[in-house]
Amino acid sequence: MRPIRLTAAALAVALLLPVFVPATASPVEASTGSCTGWTSRVEPPETIRVLRRSGQVVEVGFRAYVARVMVSGE
């Protein structure tokens, strides 16, 4: 019975601690640069790089990628 009470007390502390301890993380400023150099907000790029589940990064057509992702519901 004692291990259950200890577990319950630890869980209660873990759940209530964020309520009483304020977050001290400061907000991060948004970068003004672009990692790809693409500057247009109106025209999409022809291709994008996509990380596959295998860990490999491949270049795919942007419109084909959007169509596939929208159909899959992700």
LODOFI-573737 format. One record per atom (N, C-alpha, C): residue in three letters; x, y, z. Coordinates in steps of 0.02 Angstrom, whole numbers, padded with zeros to 5 digits, always signed. Atoms other than C-alpha are relative to their C-alpha. Layout:
AlaXYZ ...
//
This chain:
Met+00041-00060+00000 Met+00000+00000+00000 Met+00043+00063+00000 Arg-00043-00058-00006 Arg+00142+00120+00038 Arg+00028+00022-00068 Pro-00025-00022+00065 Pro+00218+00118-00140 Pro-00054+00035-00041 Ile+00054-00032+00037 Ile+00048+00166-00210 Ile-00009+00072+00024 Arg+00006-00067-00027 Arg+00037+00317-00094 Arg+00058+00044-00023 Leu-00059-00037+00022 Leu+00214+00369-00140 Leu-00007+00019-00073 Thr+00010-00013+00071 Thr+00173+00355-00324 Thr-00053+00054-00010 Ala+00054-00050+00005 Ala+00012+00455-00301 Ala+00025+00069+00021 Ala-00028-00064-00023 Ala+00105+00590-00205 Ala+00047+00030-00052 Ala-00046-00024+00051 Ala+00240+00602-00338 Ala-00039+00025-00061 Leu+00041-00021+00057 Leu+00108+00614-00474 Leu-00035+00066+00015 Ala+00033-00062-00019 Ala+00015+00750-00379 Ala+00049+00059-00002 Val-00051-00053+00002 Val+00175+00852-00359 Val+00017+00017-00072 Ala-00017-00012+00070 Ala+00218+00830-00543 Ala-00054+00038-00036 Leu+00056-00034+00033 Leu+00045+00889-00596 Leu-00010+00071+00027 Leu+00013-00066-00030 Leu+00035+01037-00476 Leu+00060+00047-00004 Leu-00060-00042+00001 Leu+00214+01100-00491 Leu-00003+00055-00053 Pro+00003-00054+00050 Pro+00187+01195-00655 Pro-00049+00056+00019 Val+00048-00051-00020 Val+00041+01288-00574 Val+00033+00051+00046 Phe-00030-00043-00050 Phe+00149+01360-00435 Phe+00069+00027-00019 Val-00066-00022+00021 Val+00317+01380-00523 Val-00008+00035-00068 Pro+00009-00035+00063 Pro+00315+01515-00657 Pro+00053-00022-00052 Ala-00046+00016+00054 Ala+00394+01480-00825 Ala+00051+00056-00007 Thr-00051-00051+00005 Thr+00559+01571-00847 Thr+00030+00004-00070 Ala-00027-00001+00067 Ala+00589+01538-01031 Ala-00019+00066-00034 Ser+00014-00062+00035 Ser+00605+01696-01134 Ser-00020-00016-00072 Pro+00022+00013+00069 Pro+00521+01708-01304 Pro+00058+00008-00049 Val-00053-00002+00051 Val+00630+01679-01456 Val-00024+00044-00057 Glu+00019-00045+00055 Glu+00631+01812-01590 Glu+00001-00038-00065 Ala+00002+00031+00066 Ala+00584+01760-01765 Ala+00058+00024-00042 Ser-00055-00018+00044 Ser+00724+01758-01890 Ser-00027+00039-00059 Thr+00021-00039+00058 Thr+00715+01884-02030 Thr+00025-00031-00064 Gly-00028+00031+00060 Gly+00814+01776-02150 Gly-00041-00060-00021 Ser+00033+00059+00027 Ser+00764+01626-02251 Ser+00052-00055-00006 Cys-00049+00055+00003 Cys+00847+01456-02240 Cys+00010-00024-00072 Thr-00006+00024+00069 Thr+00815+01421-02425 Thr+00012+00055-00049 Gly-00008-00055+00046 Gly+00827+01593-02499 Gly-00063+00017-00038 Trp+00063-00013+00034 Trp+00647+01586-02559 Trp-00034+00059+00033 Thr+00026-00061-00030 Thr+00575+01760-02534 Thr-00073+00015-00016 Ser+00069-00015+00020 Ser+00404+01757-02620 Ser-00049-00030+00050 Arg+00055+00025-00042 Arg+00249+01741-02513 Arg-00061-00016-00042 Val+00056+00010+00044 Val+00137+01726-02665 Val+00010-00061-00045 Glu-00015+00055+00045 Glu+00221+01603-02783 Glu+00039-00055+00036 Pro-00035+00055-00034 Pro+00272+01431-02717 Pro+00063-00019-00039 Pro-00060+00025+00036 Pro+00442+01355-02759 Pro-00019-00058-00045 Glu+00012+00057+00045 Glu+00453+01226-02897 Glu+00009-00066+00038 Thr-00014+00061-00038 Thr+00528+01095-02780 Thr+00014+00017+00073 Ile-00018-00005-00070 Ile+00553+01067-02594 Ile+00037-00063+00021 Arg-00034+00059-00027 Arg+00662+00950-02492 Arg-00043-00029+00056 Val+00044+00034-00047 Val+00566+00820-02391 Val+00040-00055+00035 Leu-00032+00053-00039 Leu+00631+00709-02251 Leu-00045-00061+00000 Arg+00039+00063+00002 Arg+00571+00530-02279 Arg+00009-00038+00065 Arg-00005+00041-00061 Arg+00542+00403-02141 Arg+00066-00037+00005 Ser-00064+00036+00001 Ser+00701+00315-02194 Ser+00057+00044+00024 Gly-00053-00046-00020 Gly+00799+00470-02143 Gly+00032+00035-00059 Gln-00028-00029+00061 Gln+00839+00515-02323 Gln-00039+00063-00018 Val+00031-00062+00024 Val+00805+00692-02387 Val-00003-00003-00075 Val+00007+00001+00072 Val+00735+00697-02563 Val-00033+00064-00024 Glu+00031-00059+00029 Glu+00684+00839-02678 Glu-00061-00022-00040 Val+00062+00017+00035 Val+00504+00831-02738 Val-00034+00063-00025 Gly+00038-00056+00025 Gly+00388+00943-02837 Gly-00047+00026+00054 Phe+00040-00030-00053 Phe+00300+01065-02721 Phe-00075-00015-00008 Arg+00072+00010+00011 Arg+00127+01051-02799 Arg-00020-00073+00009 Ala+00015+00071-00009 Ala+00134+00861-02804 Ala+00002-00019+00074 Tyr-00004+00013-00072 Tyr+00187+00858-02621 Tyr-00062+00025+00036 Val+00059-00029-00032 Val+00045+00973-02568 Val-00061-00043-00015 Ala+00057+00041+00019 Ala-00081+00869-02665 Ala+00000-00066+00039 Arg-00004+00064-00036 Arg-00019+00708-02584 Arg-00015+00009+00074 Val+00011-00011-00071 Val-00018+00780-02408 Val-00072+00017+00014 Met+00070-00020-00011 Met-00191+00858-02425 Met-00047-00060-00007 Val+00042+00060+00009 Val-00265+00692-02487 Val+00008-00046+00060 Ser-00012+00046-00055 Ser-00184+00596-02344 Ser-00030+00025+00066 Gly+00029-00027-00061 Gly-00259+00712-02213 Gly+00050+00019+00053 Glu-00050-00018-00050 Glu-00095+00749-02125 Glu+00007+00074+00007 
//
